[in-house]
Amino acid sequence: MAEADNKQTAQSLMVVHGLRAQAVVRERIEEARLQGDASSLARWQNVEAAISELRRTTPARA
């Protein structure tokens, strides 16, 4: 179920932030790293991976 949550979060971020979605996630990753929050760090890293996967597998719009 967590994988589906990560994908849904990734899709939402891509809708809201567009091409900047991955940069937003990287900011969250750095915040979690600085706070020493391993759980959030892992979650945001998984969301980043989901964004990358969606970008690789989603056809470009004309």
C-alpha positions as CSV (number, residue, x, y, z in Angstrom):
1,M,0.0,0.0,0.0
2,A,2.9,2.4,0.7
3,E,4.0,2.2,-2.9
4,A,0.6,3.3,-4.0
5,D,0.7,6.2,-1.5
6,N,4.1,7.3,-2.9
7,K,2.8,7.2,-6.4
8,Q,-0.3,9.2,-5.5
9,T,1.8,11.8,-3.7
10,A,4.2,12.0,-6.7
11,Q,1.3,12.5,-9.1
12,S,-0.2,15.2,-6.9
13,L,3.1,17.0,-6.7
14,M,3.5,16.8,-10.4
15,V,0.0,18.3,-10.9
16,V,0.6,21.1,-8.4
17,H,4.3,21.9,-9.1
18,G,4.8,20.6,-12.7
19,L,8.4,20.3,-13.7
20,R,9.5,21.7,-10.3
21,A,8.0,18.7,-8.4
22,Q,11.2,16.8,-8.1
23,A,13.0,19.9,-6.8
24,V,10.3,20.3,-4.2
25,V,10.8,16.7,-3.1
26,R,14.5,17.2,-2.9
27,E,13.9,20.1,-0.5
28,R,11.8,17.8,1.6
29,I,14.5,15.2,1.5
30,E,17.1,17.7,2.7
31,E,14.8,18.9,5.5
32,A,14.3,15.4,6.7
33,R,18.0,14.7,6.6
34,L,18.8,17.8,8.6
35,Q,16.2,16.9,11.2
36,G,17.5,13.4,11.4
37,D,14.0,12.0,10.5
38,A,14.8,8.7,9.0
39,S,11.1,7.8,8.4
40,S,10.4,11.0,6.5
41,L,13.6,10.7,4.6
42,A,12.8,7.3,3.3
43,R,9.2,8.4,2.4
44,W,10.4,11.4,0.4
45,Q,13.1,9.3,-1.3
46,N,10.4,6.9,-2.4
47,V,8.3,9.7,-3.7
48,E,11.3,11.0,-5.6
49,A,11.7,7.5,-7.2
50,A,8.0,7.5,-8.0
51,I,8.3,10.8,-9.8
52,S,11.2,9.5,-11.8
53,E,9.3,6.4,-12.7
54,L,6.2,8.4,-13.8
55,R,8.3,10.6,-15.9
56,R,9.9,7.6,-17.6
57,T,6.7,5.8,-18.3
58,T,4.1,8.5,-18.9
59,P,3.8,9.5,-22.5
60,A,4.5,13.2,-23.3
61,R,1.5,15.3,-24.1
62,A,1.4,17.2,-27.5
